Amino acid sequence: MPQKSRSIFYGWWIVAGGFILFFFGIGLGINTVGIFIEEIVSSMGFTRGGFSLFFTIAAVSMMFAAIVIGKLIEKFNIKIIMGVCTFLFALGFGLYSQCRTLTEFYLTSVLMGVGSAGVHIIPVTTMVNNWFVKKRGLATGIVFAGTGIGGLVLNPFVTWLIETNYLHKQYGWESAFIICGVLAGAICLPIVFFIMKKTPQEMGLLPDGNDGSANDGGAQISGDTVKEAVKTPEFWLVAAMALLFSLLNMGINQHLFSYFKAEVGFTASAASMIVGGYLGMTVFGKIAIGQITDRTSLSFGISMFIAIIIAGVVILINAKYLWIAVLFVVVFGFGNVIQTVVPPLVTAECFGLLQYGLIFGIISVFMTIGSGIGTPLSGFIYDRMGSYKPAFMLYIALLVLSLLIALMALKRARYKR
């Protein structure tokens, strides 16, 4: 690809590459976990809560790795870091096929967590924020749409792989892990090395394709240092917001397949189509919130989408029939963008880009803590009460609390400026 193009600003190639990395990194690595939980629990006899801890282990590993990754991408070649992490991610996904005990799943999750930290959110959002200023919301929304498209495509694909057992393994989920791990490595590694570039300055360009004649400040990199950021109340508000967003999102997302299959009574195919459909709908929501925040404000966009999510959870609790499940797909799918799109936008809004990678690396720690809590929390609540509905009602309350925290953080950031 040429470094300069009159028709296509290279930043959009960064967005396209980031889209695919999110397609596999989150669309596969996170959004298909619910299917594997149900299949592995059924075949191996693990409890839902106990097995769900493998996701917590991965989240904790990602938490510690995120801090290191954030520092490394500030100092070293980002392609090398992303390449190593992408290889570890693909390898870890394939190694799950060889696990037979909880301990083996837990140990493999450490490898997965370390790899995941350098594949998608931290490095890709760093690049997007460097390449875009005026259209940052739209670019971020498109990149994160890869998670929804990934879920839409890969949930039924993984279900098909499990049911057909293409590699003729003892369990169908073994074949699915191997094939998906190979696909992730074969597709993502070339993108990392041949497309992704950290800054437009590397190619003699400016953010948003600006030619330098407009005084929009696009070439200026300003903001707080890590030391300055962590001393502010708004940093801890953003951290709490990110933790709650991840907790409630993973608490719902990773158990939707089990909820519709085991509790509501739908078939495995129907349940996977519902989950895939909901994740596909998030594509529209992620692009929409990007455009809305570009044109209005982050505060308005967050408030609007949390209200939509609350409505979606209420529908979920009452989803006894297929038509109600379809309504849930539309409403909750469109609204559920807060865990992915919002935290990087709020981080950039509150603390600037001077040390964005380092600061968001720390914020990602809280995101992974939330993810690690939410997934087993729903499993333990189901094991104790025989239903996911009490967990869903808890998450409605947490949505309200997270909205108040997010608005407070943005208000303080505006006041500081």
Secondary structure, 3 states (H helix, E strand, C coil): CCCCCCCCCCHHHHHHHHHHHHHHHCCCCCCCHHHHHHHHHHHHCCCHHHHHHHHHHHHHHHHHHHHHHHHHHHHCCHHHHHHHHHHHHHHHHHHHHHCCCHHHHHHHHHHHHHHHHCCCHHHHHHHHHHHCCCCHHHHHHHHHHHHHHHHHHHHHHHHHHHHHCCCCCCCHHHHHHHHHHHHHHHHHHHHHHHCCCCCHHHHCCCHHHCCCCCCCCCCCCCECCHHHHHCCHHHHHHHHHHHHHHHHHHHHHCCHHHHHHHHHCCCHHHHHHHHHHHHHHHHHHHHHHHHHHHHCCHHHHHHHHHHHHHHHHHHHHCCCCHHHHHHHHHHHHHHCCCCCCHHHHHHHHHHECCCHHHHHHHHHHHHHHHHHHHHHHHHHHHHHHCCCHHHHHHHHHHHHHHHHHHHHHHHHHHHHC
